[in-house]
Amino acid sequence: MPRPYPDRRRRRPGRKPPNRYAGRRGPPRPSGFTAGALGPLYRVLLPSLRGGEKKWFFNEVSRGLPLGLGLGGALLGYAWLGPLGAALGLGGGLAAGASFAESQRFYRR
């Protein structure tokens, strides 16, 4: 008896491989600055920020993270390799900080 769909892979019986998330909408995503214990604190300290203004404010705050890491990388690179290390450290710090801020959803579009 021929297979019903010869061009498709056969489905194996048993459980799914362990690297697949079984949920419906995917794994939970990080919530950025306003989640967890800091959320109520921000609501008390900044009660007038809502919606787009809140998003704009925290986007501006989150720009300091890559800049701070870039400055730290530049200082560390300068201490190790001089001016060349400063340039390399600045680039590496900016890239690492921007990647971290984007992956943790600190900067929202």
C-alpha positions in Angstrom: 0.0 0.0 0.0 1.6 3.3 -1.0 2.0 6.1 1.5 -0.7 8.8 1.3 1.7 11.7 0.9 5.0 10.4 -0.5 6.7 13.8 -0.6 6.3 14.5 3.1 8.4 13.3 6.0 6.9 10.5 8.1 5.6 11.5 11.5 7.2 9.4 14.2 5.2 8.3 17.2 6.1 9.5 20.6 6.7 12.8 22.3 8.0 16.0 20.7 11.7 16.8 20.8 12.7 18.6 24.0 13.8 21.8 22.3 10.3 22.7 21.1 8.0 24.9 23.2 4.6 23.3 23.7 2.7 26.5 24.4 0.3 28.1 22.0 1.9 31.5 21.6 5.6 30.8 22.1 7.7 31.3 25.2 7.1 34.3 27.4 8.9 37.4 26.4 10.8 39.8 28.7 8.7 42.8 29.6 11.4 45.5 29.7 11.8 48.2 32.4 8.2 48.3 33.7 7.7 44.7 34.7 8.4 43.0 38.0 9.1 44.9 41.2 9.9 48.2 39.4 6.4 48.5 37.7 4.6 49.7 40.8 7.5 52.0 41.7 7.4 53.7 38.3 3.6 54.1 38.6 4.0 55.9 41.9 7.0 58.1 40.8 5.7 58.9 37.3 1.9 58.8 37.5 1.3 61.0 34.5 3.1 58.8 32.1 0.8 56.6 30.0 0.8 55.2 26.5 3.0 56.8 24.0 4.6 59.2 26.4 5.6 56.3 28.7 7.1 54.4 25.7 9.0 57.5 24.6 10.4 58.1 28.1 11.6 54.6 28.6 13.0 54.4 25.0 15.1 57.5 25.9 16.2 56.0 29.2 17.1 52.7 27.4 19.4 54.6 25.0 21.8 55.2 27.9 22.4 51.5 28.3 24.4 51.0 25.0 26.1 54.4 25.5 27.2 53.4 29.0 28.5 50.1 27.9 30.2 51.7 24.9 31.9 54.2 27.1 33.0 51.4 29.5 34.3 49.4 26.6 36.2 52.3 25.3 37.8 53.0 28.7 38.7 49.4 29.2 40.1 49.1 25.6 42.1 52.2 26.1 43.7 50.8 29.2 44.7 47.6 27.4 45.6 48.7 23.9 45.6 52.4 23.8 43.7 54.4 21.1 43.1 51.3 19.0 41.6 49.5 21.9 39.4 52.5 22.7 37.9 52.4 19.2 37.5 48.6 19.4 36.1 48.8 22.9 33.6 51.5 21.9 32.3 49.5 19.0 32.1 46.3 21.0 30.4 48.0 23.9 27.8 49.7 21.7 27.1 46.5 19.9 26.7 44.5 23.1 24.6 47.1 24.8 22.3 47.5 21.8 21.9 43.8 21.4 21.1 43.3 25.1 18.6 46.2 25.1 16.8 44.9 22.0 16.7 41.3 23.3 15.3 42.3 26.7 12.8 44.6 25.0 14.1 47.7 26.7 13.8 49.6 23.5 10.3 49.3 21.8 9.4 50.5 18.3 
